[in-house]
Amino acid sequence: VPATFTASQMSQVDDIEIACFGSPSAVNAWLQNMDVKYNLQDVDEEEKKKLGAQGNGNVLAACIGTTSARAVLESGRWNAMDIYYPKENPGVDTWADSIVQA
């Protein structure tokens, strides 16, 4: 079940620097919330990709593993250099390391 941000959470989005993703569905939920925040619900996916970081809330992505990182990259809304994830041994400890690197 995707998370929908409350009005209070949505008002804090501009203060977020790093979004942490534990699954591809978390990536999708984040982007759905960004679509609402920036009124992109009716914008074509290819047009959203052209927005780059402006379409993701201007955040870095810290992912638990390669599957989530691939979902972030394939969304087209992040530059590969803005995606952090453990190359080996995905899990909570290496995810934390990725957050520190970001």
C-alpha positions in Angstrom: 0.0 0.0 0.0 1.7 3.2 -1.1 2.2 5.9 1.5 0.3 9.1 0.9 1.9 12.1 2.6 -0.2 14.2 4.9 -0.4 18.0 4.4 2.2 18.4 7.2 4.6 15.9 5.6 4.1 17.5 2.2 5.1 20.9 3.6 8.4 19.5 4.8 9.4 17.9 1.5 11.6 20.9 0.5 13.7 20.3 3.6 14.6 16.7 2.7 18.0 16.1 1.2 18.1 12.2 1.1 15.2 9.8 0.4 15.8 6.3 1.6 14.3 3.4 -0.4 13.9 -0.1 0.8 12.0 -1.4 -2.2 10.9 -0.4 -5.7 7.4 0.2 -4.4 8.9 2.8 -2.0 10.4 4.5 -5.0 7.0 4.6 -6.7 5.3 5.9 -3.6 7.8 8.7 -3.2 7.4 9.7 -6.9 3.6 9.6 -6.6 3.9 12.0 -3.6 6.2 14.2 -5.6 3.8 14.2 -8.5 1.1 15.5 -6.1 3.5 18.1 -4.5 4.5 19.5 -7.9 1.2 19.0 -9.7 2.6 16.4 -12.1 -0.2 13.9 -11.9 -1.3 14.6 -15.5 2.2 14.9 -17.0 3.4 12.2 -19.3 6.1 9.9 -17.9 8.6 11.0 -20.6 8.0 14.6 -19.7 8.6 13.8 -16.0 11.9 12.2 -16.9 13.0 15.5 -18.5 12.6 17.2 -15.2 15.4 15.2 -13.6 15.9 16.1 -10.0 13.2 18.7 -10.1 10.8 15.8 -10.5 12.1 13.8 -7.5 12.0 16.7 -5.0 15.7 17.5 -5.5 16.8 14.6 -3.3 19.6 12.1 -3.3 18.5 8.5 -3.2 19.9 6.0 -0.7 18.8 2.4 -1.6 19.0 -0.8 0.4 20.2 -2.7 -2.7 20.5 -2.9 -6.4 16.8 -3.7 -7.1 15.7 -0.4 -5.5 18.6 1.5 -7.1 17.6 0.2 -10.5 14.0 1.4 -9.9 15.3 4.8 -9.0 17.5 5.0 -12.1 14.8 3.6 -14.4 12.4 6.2 -13.2 14.5 8.7 -15.1 14.2 11.3 -12.4 17.7 10.8 -10.9 21.2 11.2 -12.3 23.2 8.0 -11.7 25.6 10.0 -9.6 22.8 10.9 -7.1 22.0 7.2 -6.3 23.8 5.5 -3.4 23.5 1.8 -2.7 25.7 -1.1 -1.5 27.2 -2.9 -4.5 27.5 -6.1 -2.4 25.8 -7.5 0.6 22.6 -5.5 0.6 21.0 -5.1 4.0 20.3 -2.6 6.8 24.0 -2.1 7.8 25.2 -1.5 4.2 22.1 0.6 3.5 23.2 2.8 6.5 26.6 3.1 4.9 25.0 4.3 1.7 23.1 7.0 3.6 26.3 8.2 5.1 27.9 8.3 1.6 25.0 10.3 0.2 
